[in-house]
């Protein structure tokens, strides 16, 4: 083991002095010690020293001689996050704002998260996210593009999603960043995007362009409409920059008209409203299709407004119910219109067709079912 420590210090000396020829010879002549050093998981310091002394060529030499990048730093990150952050190669380049070195490290597969990001449970969005936010002006658009190209695709998208969802988003910056990402990432699929007060127009454009899964964002928005994320019920005001219930109703209608599946089962994480829906398979909430959720909320309206928690009908909850009723009516109409359009053909002028469809759409459910028996 002493020989291994001496060997490691010798490698560090070659790296620090930029003596890469001697480094290469040492690595090729000591394959057994290379294996032992790799197995010890104590070779990150070799990369860190290469970054400290800006010896880029030595990074490739180390990688090509068995010192696996995936075996260091981020596998051990929770053991001592502050030391791991300070000593990681990417952090060294980041703290010096050495864009060239950062791009090399990111391209090789290095990752690093500062303790703050780890504590916030978003370790994959540290370096790139900082370039989209606090370091955006400093990095410049050309260097931002270089970093995005060099970074892992999933981490770029996760960072961008986080930025979209943050409060007080700079919409102009969103457009610029999205254009750069589209140039650098072949397929852009955003699965963790939500509507906020600030980003409604931008996210609407993303959804319309097919960059966001309709069913996923429908489920998120329904949860926002129904759940505790939105309202501080005791203060009687919205929080977390989530759109008001009427805006969310309009957003959901937009998603439905765009083709979101209203029959797909949604997991309702929490609801202010009384429902009689079954538990989701993982018991993380109740579940049902959008129609089933809305119907159950409306059916149990009296139980909700009469509860001690809400203290009677009126105000915030009453307004929310009106939006839910309007949404339910739109969903029913959309489904019936699709059902009718497959059966009514050649009935005459467009005015006649509109009269027939509008009249049928607005009847009671039982009457609608009876009429459909005779419509060809």
Secondary structure as a PSIPRED ss2 file (coil, helix, strand):
# PSIPRED VFORMAT (PSIPRED V4.0)

   1 X C   1.000  0.000  0.000
   2 X H   0.000  1.000  0.000
   3 X H   0.000  1.000  0.000
   4 X H   0.000  1.000  0.000
   5 X H   0.000  1.000  0.000
   6 X H   0.000  1.000  0.000
   7 X H   0.000  1.000  0.000
   8 X H   0.000  1.000  0.000
   9 X H   0.000  1.000  0.000
  10 X H   0.000  1.000  0.000
  11 X H   0.000  1.000  0.000
  12 X H   0.000  1.000  0.000
  13 X H   0.000  1.000  0.000
  14 X H   0.000  1.000  0.000
  15 X H   0.000  1.000  0.000
  16 X H   0.000  1.000  0.000
  17 X C   1.000  0.000  0.000
  18 X C   1.000  0.000  0.000
  19 X C   1.000  0.000  0.000
  20 X H   0.000  1.000  0.000
  21 X H   0.000  1.000  0.000
  22 X H   0.000  1.000  0.000
  23 X H   0.000  1.000  0.000
  24 X H   0.000  1.000  0.000
  25 X H   0.000  1.000  0.000
  26 X H   0.000  1.000  0.000
  27 X H   0.000  1.000  0.000
  28 X H   0.000  1.000  0.000
  29 X H   0.000  1.000  0.000
  30 X C   1.000  0.000  0.000
  31 X H   0.000  1.000  0.000
  32 X H   0.000  1.000  0.000
  33 X H   0.000  1.000  0.000
  34 X H   0.000  1.000  0.000
  35 X H   0.000  1.000  0.000
  36 X H   0.000  1.000  0.000
  37 X H   0.000  1.000  0.000
  38 X H   0.000  1.000  0.000
  39 X H   0.000  1.000  0.000
  40 X H   0.000  1.000  0.000
  41 X C   1.000  0.000  0.000
  42 X C   1.000  0.000  0.000
  43 X C   1.000  0.000  0.000
  44 X H   0.000  1.000  0.000
  45 X H   0.000  1.000  0.000
  46 X H   0.000  1.000  0.000
  47 X H   0.000  1.000  0.000
  48 X H   0.000  1.000  0.000
  49 X H   0.000  1.000  0.000
  50 X H   0.000  1.000  0.000
  51 X H   0.000  1.000  0.000
  52 X H   0.000  1.000  0.000
  53 X C   1.000  0.000  0.000
  54 X C   1.000  0.000  0.000
  55 X C   1.000  0.000  0.000
  56 X H   0.000  1.000  0.000
  57 X H   0.000  1.000  0.000
  58 X H   0.000  1.000  0.000
  59 X H   0.000  1.000  0.000
  60 X H   0.000  1.000  0.000
  61 X H   0.000  1.000  0.000
  62 X H   0.000  1.000  0.000
  63 X H   0.000  1.000  0.000
  64 X C   1.000  0.000  0.000
  65 X C   1.000  0.000  0.000
  66 X C   1.000  0.000  0.000
  67 X C   1.000  0.000  0.000
  68 X C   1.000  0.000  0.000
  69 X H   0.000  1.000  0.000
  70 X H   0.000  1.000  0.000
  71 X H   0.000  1.000  0.000
  72 X C   1.000  0.000  0.000
  73 X C   1.000  0.000  0.000
  74 X C   1.000  0.000  0.000
  75 X C   1.000  0.000  0.000
  76 X C   1.000  0.000  0.000
  77 X C   1.000  0.000  0.000
  78 X C   1.000  0.000  0.000
  79 X C   1.000  0.000  0.000
  80 X C   1.000  0.000  0.000
  81 X H   0.000  1.000  0.000
  82 X H   0.000  1.000  0.000
  83 X H   0.000  1.000  0.000
  84 X H   0.000  1.000  0.000
  85 X H   0.000  1.000  0.000
  86 X H   0.000  1.000  0.000
  87 X H   0.000  1.000  0.000
  88 X C   1.000  0.000  0.000
  89 X H   0.000  1.000  0.000
  90 X H   0.000  1.000  0.000
  91 X H   0.000  1.000  0.000
  92 X H   0.000  1.000  0.000
  93 X H   0.000  1.000  0.000
  94 X H   0.000  1.000  0.000
  95 X H   0.000  1.000  0.000
  96 X H   0.000  1.000  0.000
  97 X C   1.000  0.000  0.000
  98 X C   1.000  0.000  0.000
  99 X H   0.000  1.000  0.000
 100 X H   0.000  1.000  0.000
 101 X H   0.000  1.000  0.000
 102 X H   0.000  1.000  0.000
 103 X H   0.000  1.000  0.000
 104 X H   0.000  1.000  0.000
 105 X H   0.000  1.000  0.000
 106 X H   0.000  1.000  0.000
 107 X H   0.000  1.000  0.000
 108 X H   0.000  1.000  0.000
 109 X C   1.000  0.000  0.000
 110 X C   1.000  0.000  0.000
 111 X C   1.000  0.000  0.000
 112 X C   1.000  0.000  0.000
 113 X C   1.000  0.000  0.000
 114 X C   1.000  0.000  0.000
 115 X H   0.000  1.000  0.000
 116 X H   0.000  1.000  0.000
 117 X H   0.000  1.000  0.000
 118 X H   0.000  1.000  0.000
 119 X H   0.000  1.000  0.000
 120 X C   1.000  0.000  0.000
 121 X C   1.000  0.000  0.000
 122 X C   1.000  0.000  0.000
 123 X H   0.000  1.000  0.000
 124 X H   0.000  1.000  0.000
 125 X H   0.000  1.000  0.000
 126 X C   1.000  0.000  0.000
 127 X H   0.000  1.000  0.000
 128 X H   0.000  1.000  0.000
 129 X H   0.000  1.000  0.000
 130 X H   0.000  1.000  0.000
 131 X H   0.000  1.000  0.000
 132 X H   0.000  1.000  0.000
 133 X C   1.000  0.000  0.000
 134 X C   1.000  0.000  0.000
 135 X C   1.000  0.000  0.000
 136 X H   0.000  1.000  0.000
 137 X H   0.000  1.000  0.000
 138 X H   0.000  1.000  0.000
 139 X H   0.000  1.000  0.000
 140 X C   1.000  0.000  0.000
 141 X H   0.000  1.000  0.000
 142 X H   0.000  1.000  0.000
 143 X H   0.000  1.000  0.000
 144 X H   0.000  1.000  0.000
 145 X H   0.000  1.000  0.000
 146 X H   0.000  1.000  0.000
 147 X H   0.000  1.000  0.000
 148 X H   0.000  1.000  0.000
 149 X H   0.000  1.000  0.000
 150 X H   0.000  1.000  0.000
 151 X C   1.000  0.000  0.000
 152 X C   1.000  0.000  0.000
 153 X H   0.000  1.000  0.000
 154 X H   0.000  1.000  0.000
 155 X H   0.000  1.000  0.000
 156 X H   0.000  1.000  0.000
 157 X H   0.000  1.000  0.000
 158 X H   0.000  1.000  0.000
 159 X H   0.000  1.000  0.000
 160 X H   0.000  1.000  0.000
 161 X H   0.000  1.000  0.000
 162 X H   0.000  1.000  0.000
 163 X H   0.000  1.000  0.000
 164 X H   0.000  1.000  0.000
 165 X H   0.000  1.000  0.000
 166 X C   1.000  0.000  0.000
 167 X C   1.000  0.000  0.000
 168 X C   1.000  0.000  0.000
 169 X C   1.000  0.000  0.000
 170 X C   1.000  0.000  0.000
 171 X H   0.000  1.000  0.000
 172 X H   0.000  1.000  0.000
 173 X H   0.000  1.000  0.000
 174 X H   0.000  1.000  0.000
 175 X H   0.000  1.000  0.000
 176 X H   0.000  1.000  0.000
 177 X H   0.000  1.000  0.000
 178 X H   0.000  1.000  0.000
 179 X H   0.000  1.000  0.000
 180 X H   0.000  1.000  0.000
 181 X H   0.000  1.000  0.000
 182 X H   0.000  1.000  0.000
 183 X H   0.000  1.000  0.000
 184 X H   0.000  1.000  0.000
 185 X C   1.000  0.000  0.000
 186 X C   1.000  0.000  0.000
 187 X C   1.000  0.000  0.000
 188 X C   1.000  0.000  0.000
 189 X C   1.000  0.000  0.000
 190 X E   0.000  0.000  1.000
 191 X C   1.000  0.000  0.000
 192 X C   1.000  0.000  0.000
 193 X C   1.000  0.000  0.000
 194 X C   1.000  0.000  0.000
 195 X C   1.000  0.000  0.000
 196 X C   1.000  0.000  0.000
 197 X C   1.000  0.000  0.000
 198 X C   1.000  0.000  0.000
 199 X C   1.000  0.000  0.000
 200 X H   0.000  1.000  0.000
 201 X H   0.000  1.000  0.000
 202 X H   0.000  1.000  0.000
 203 X H   0.000  1.000  0.000
 204 X H   0.000  1.000  0.000
 205 X H   0.000  1.000  0.000
 206 X H   0.000  1.000  0.000
 207 X H   0.000  1.000  0.000
 208 X H   0.000  1.000  0.000
 209 X C   1.000  0.000  0.000
 210 X C   1.000  0.000  0.000
 211 X C   1.000  0.000  0.000
 212 X E   0.000  0.000  1.000
 213 X C   1.000  0.000  0.000
 214 X H   0.000  1.000  0.000
 215 X H   0.000  1.000  0.000
 216 X H   0.000  1.000  0.000
 217 X H   0.000  1.000  0.000
 218 X H   0.000  1.000  0.000
 219 X H   0.000  1.000  0.000
 220 X H   0.000  1.000  0.000
 221 X H   0.000  1.000  0.000
 222 X H   0.000  1.000  0.000
 223 X H   0.000  1.000  0.000
 224 X H   0.000  1.000  0.000
 225 X H   0.000  1.000  0.000
 226 X H   0.000  1.000  0.000
 227 X C   1.000  0.000  0.000
 228 X C   1.000  0.000  0.000
 229 X C   1.000  0.000  0.000
 230 X C   1.000  0.000  0.000
 231 X E   0.000  0.000  1.000
 232 X E   0.000  0.000  1.000
 233 X C   1.000  0.000  0.000
 234 X C   1.000  0.000  0.000
 235 X C   1.000  0.000  0.000
 236 X C   1.000  0.000  0.000
 237 X E   0.000  0.000  1.000
 238 X E   0.000  0.000  1.000
 239 X C   1.000  0.000  0.000
 240 X C   1.000  0.000  0.000
 241 X C   1.000  0.000  0.000
 242 X C   1.000  0.000  0.000
 243 X C   1.000  0.000  0.000
 244 X C   1.000  0.000  0.000
 245 X H   0.000  1.000  0.000
 246 X H   0.000  1.000  0.000
 247 X H   0.000  1.000  0.000
 248 X H   0.000  1.000  0.000
 249 X H   0.000  1.000  0.000
 250 X H   0.000  1.000  0.000
 251 X H   0.000  1.000  0.000
 252 X H   0.000  1.000  0.000
 253 X H   0.000  1.000  0.000
 254 X H   0.000  1.000  0.000
 255 X H   0.000  1.000  0.000
 256 X H   0.000  1.000  0.000
 257 X H   0.000  1.000  0.000
 258 X H   0.000  1.000  0.000
 259 X C   1.000  0.000  0.000
 260 X C   1.000  0.000  0.000
 261 X C   1.000  0.000  0.000
 262 X C   1.000  0.000  0.000
 263 X C   1.000  0.000  0.000
 264 X C   1.000  0.000  0.000
 265 X C   1.000  0.000  0.000
 266 X E   0.000  0.000  1.000
 267 X E   0.000  0.000  1.000
 268 X E   0.000  0.000  1.000
 269 X C   1.000  0.000  0.000
 270 X C   1.000  0.000  0.000
 271 X C   1.000  0.000  0.000
 272 X C   1.000  0.000  0.000
 273 X C   1.000  0.000  0.000
 274 X C   1.000  0.000  0.000
 275 X C   1.000  0.000  0.000
 276 X C   1.000  0.000  0.000
 277 X C   1.000  0.000  0.000
 278 X C   1.000  0.000  0.000
 279 X E   0.000  0.000  1.000
 280 X C   1.000  0.000  0.000
 281 X C   1.000  0.000  0.000
 282 X C   1.000  0.000  0.000
 283 X C   1.000  0.000  0.000
 284 X C   1.000  0.000  0.000
 285 X C   1.000  0.000  0.000
 286 X E   0.000  0.000  1.000
 287 X E   0.000  0.000  1.000
 288 X E   0.000  0.000  1.000
 289 X C   1.000  0.000  0.000
 290 X H   0.000  1.000  0.000
 291 X H   0.000  1.000  0.000
 292 X H   0.000  1.000  0.000
 293 X H   0.000  1.000  0.000
 294 X H   0.000  1.000  0.000
 295 X H   0.000  1.000  0.000
 296 X H   0.000  1.000  0.000
 297 X H   0.000  1.000  0.000
 298 X H   0.000  1.000  0.000
 299 X H   0.000  1.000  0.000
 300 X C   1.000  0.000  0.000
 301 X H   0.000  1.000  0.000
 302 X H   0.000  1.000  0.000
 303 X H   0.000  1.000  0.000
 304 X H   0.000  1.000  0.000
 305 X H   0.000  1.000  0.000
 306 X C   1.000  0.000  0.000
 307 X C   1.000  0.000  0.000
 308 X C   1.000  0.000  0.000
 309 X C   1.000  0.000  0.000
 310 X C   1.000  0.000  0.000
 311 X C   1.000  0.000  0.000
 312 X C   1.000  0.000  0.000
 313 X C   1.000  0.000  0.000
 314 X C   1.000  0.000  0.000
 315 X H   0.000  1.000  0.000
 316 X H   0.000  1.000  0.000
 317 X H   0.000  1.000  0.000
 318 X H   0.000  1.000  0.000
 319 X H   0.000  1.000  0.000
 320 X H   0.000  1.000  0.000
 321 X H   0.000  1.000  0.000
 322 X H   0.000  1.000  0.000
 323 X H   0.000  1.000  0.000
 324 X H   0.000  1.000  0.000
 325 X H   0.000  1.000  0.000
 326 X H   0.000  1.000  0.000
 327 X H   0.000  1.000  0.000
 328 X H   0.000  1.000  0.000
 329 X H   0.000  1.000  0.000
 330 X H   0.000  1.000  0.000
 331 X H   0.000  1.000  0.000
 332 X H   0.000  1.000  0.000
 333 X H   0.000  1.000  0.000
 334 X H   0.000  1.000  0.000
 335 X H   0.000  1.000  0.000
 336 X H   0.000  1.000  0.000
 337 X H   0.000  1.000  0.000
 338 X H   0.000  1.000  0.000
 339 X H   0.000  1.000  0.000
 340 X H   0.000  1.000  0.000
 341 X H   0.000  1.000  0.000
 342 X C   1.000  0.000  0.000
 343 X C   1.000  0.000  0.000
 344 X C   1.000  0.000  0.000
 345 X C   1.000  0.000  0.000
 346 X C   1.000  0.000  0.000
 347 X C   1.000  0.000  0.000
 348 X C   1.000  0.000  0.000
 349 X C   1.000  0.000  0.000
 350 X H   0.000  1.000  0.000
 351 X H   0.000  1.000  0.000
 352 X H   0.000  1.000  0.000
 353 X H   0.000  1.000  0.000
 354 X H   0.000  1.000  0.000
 355 X H   0.000  1.000  0.000
 356 X H   0.000  1.000  0.000
 357 X H   0.000  1.000  0.000
 358 X H   0.000  1.000  0.000
 359 X H   0.000  1.000  0.000
 360 X H   0.000  1.000  0.000
 361 X H   0.000  1.000  0.000
 362 X C   1.000  0.000  0.000
 363 X C   1.000  0.000  0.000
 364 X C   1.000  0.000  0.000
 365 X H   0.000  1.000  0.000
 366 X H   0.000  1.000  0.000
 367 X H   0.000  1.000  0.000
 368 X H   0.000  1.000  0.000
 369 X H   0.000  1.000  0.000
 370 X H   0.000  1.000  0.000
 371 X H   0.000  1.000  0.000
 372 X H   0.000  1.000  0.000
 373 X C   1.000  0.000  0.000
 374 X C   1.000  0.000  0.000
 375 X C   1.000  0.000  0.000
 376 X C   1.000  0.000  0.000
